[in-house]
Amino acid sequence: MDKKLAHLQDLIAIYITDSFVGPSGEYISKEAIASQMTNEISSCSRTDSHGQSYAPDQYTLSLNPLDFEDLQDHASKAQSKLSIALTKALDATGYLYIRDPNVTLATDPTLSRKDVRVIAWHSSDPLQFSKEMNDKDVDKLTNPPPGAFFIIEGKR
């Protein structure tokens, strides 16, 4: 693992708060979550022609159903905290993203207790947004056709 990914993994683990404590007081390993997230970021990131890396913006963190049940009372808070932790870590390591990262918790009965699985993907193609536009494309954006208008909330 290169230095940037190792640093990213360390930061994710640091930024994850104690959101994964069940009634029994046992933790789901922050290091396991950080490792899984880093692996997904490494394998799913896309690099543009300028060498900028775009991390995925959608993440599903799967847990054993019993672990999920332990967290159910504060699952949405845990998802939010994970999204914030991931955003901070990506920002600190220089990764770009098109939309703020979103983490969703899910269940997977094939996982053992305290195991996690992370799957990441891009909700849209980040390289499409990073392409340089030529003057002709800029003119199209700055000069709308005659009679053009926006319709907002079904009203003109």
C-alpha positions in Angstrom: 0.0 0.0 0.0 1.4 3.4 -0.9 1.8 6.2 1.6 -1.2 8.2 0.4 -3.5 5.1 0.9 -1.9 4.2 4.2 -2.5 7.8 5.4 -6.1 7.7 4.2 -6.7 4.5 6.0 -5.2 5.9 9.2 -7.3 9.1 9.0 -10.6 7.2 8.3 -9.9 5.1 11.5 -9.1 8.2 13.5 -12.2 10.2 12.3 -14.6 7.3 12.9 -16.2 8.0 16.3 -17.6 5.4 18.7 -20.7 4.9 16.5 -20.3 1.2 16.3 -20.9 0.2 19.9 -23.7 -2.3 20.5 -25.6 -2.9 23.7 -22.9 -5.4 24.8 -20.3 -2.6 24.5 -18.3 -4.4 21.9 -16.9 -2.5 18.9 -17.0 -3.2 15.3 -13.4 -2.6 14.4 -12.8 1.0 13.1 -9.6 -0.4 11.6 -11.6 -3.0 9.6 -14.0 -0.4 8.3 -11.1 1.9 7.4 -9.2 -0.9 5.7 -12.3 -1.9 3.6 -13.1 1.7 2.7 -9.5 2.3 1.6 -9.4 -0.8 -0.5 -12.6 0.2 -2.3 -11.3 3.8 -2.8 -8.1 2.4 -4.2 -9.8 0.0 -6.6 -12.7 2.3 -7.6 -11.0 5.7 -7.9 -10.7 7.2 -11.4 -7.8 9.5 -12.5 -8.3 12.3 -15.0 -5.8 13.4 -17.6 -4.2 15.8 -15.1 -3.5 13.1 -12.6 -6.3 14.1 -10.2 -7.9 11.1 -8.4 -11.6 11.0 -7.9 -12.9 8.8 -5.1 -16.3 7.1 -5.3 -19.1 9.0 -3.7 -21.4 6.1 -2.7 -20.5 3.5 -0.1 -22.5 0.6 1.4 -21.2 -0.8 4.6 -22.6 -4.2 5.2 -22.8 -5.8 8.6 -24.1 -9.1 10.1 -27.8 -8.7 10.8 -27.3 -9.1 14.5 -24.7 -6.3 14.5 -27.0 -4.1 12.5 -29.8 -4.8 15.0 -27.5 -3.6 17.8 -26.9 -0.4 15.9 -30.5 0.1 14.6 -31.4 2.7 17.2 -28.7 5.1 15.9 -28.0 3.7 12.4 -28.8 7.0 10.6 -26.5 8.9 13.0 -23.8 6.3 12.4 -24.2 6.7 8.6 -23.9 10.4 8.9 -20.8 10.2 11.1 -19.2 7.8 8.7 -19.9 10.0 5.7 -18.4 13.0 7.6 -15.3 11.0 8.6 -14.8 9.8 5.1 -15.2 13.3 3.7 -12.6 14.7 6.1 -10.1 11.9 5.3 -10.5 12.3 1.5 -10.1 16.0 1.8 -7.0 15.7 3.9 -5.4 13.3 1.4 -6.2 15.2 -1.7 -8.8 13.0 -3.2 -11.6 14.7 -5.2 -15.2 13.7 -5.5 -18.1 14.9 -7.5 -20.7 14.7 -4.7 -20.1 14.5 -0.9 -19.5 10.8 0.1 -22.6 9.0 1.3 -22.4 5.9 3.5 -25.4 3.6 3.8 -25.5 0.7 6.3 -26.9 -2.6 5.1 -27.2 -6.2 6.3 -25.4 -9.3 4.9 -26.2 -12.6 6.6 -23.1 -14.2 5.0 -20.9 -12.0 7.3 -19.8 -13.2 10.7 -20.4 -11.1 13.8 -18.2 -8.0 13.9 -17.2 -8.4 10.2 -17.8 -5.7 7.7 -17.9 -5.4 3.9 -17.7 -2.1 2.0 -18.7 -1.6 -1.6 -18.1 1.7 -3.3 -19.1 3.2 -6.6 -19.5 6.5 -8.4 -23.0 7.9 -8.8 -21.9 9.6 -12.0 -18.8 9.7 -14.1 -16.3 12.1 -12.5 -14.1 12.2 -15.6 -17.0 13.6 -17.6 -17.0 16.6 -15.3 -13.3 17.1 -15.3 -12.8 17.3 -19.1 -11.7 20.6 -20.5 -14.2 22.4 -22.6 -13.3 24.1 -25.9 -14.4 27.6 -26.8 -17.3 26.2 -28.8 -18.7 24.4 -25.7 -18.3 27.5 -23.6 -20.3 29.6 -26.1 -23.1 27.0 -25.8 -23.2 27.5 -22.1 -23.0 31.3 -22.0 -25.4 31.9 -24.9 -28.7 30.1 -24.4 -31.0 29.9 -27.4 -33.5 32.8 -28.0 -36.7 32.2 -25.9 -35.0 29.9 -23.4 -36.4 29.8 -19.9 -36.3 27.7 -16.7 -39.3 25.9 -15.2 -39.0 25.7 -11.5 -41.4 23.7 -9.4 -43.8 23.4 -12.3 -44.0 27.2 -12.7 -42.4 29.5 -15.2 
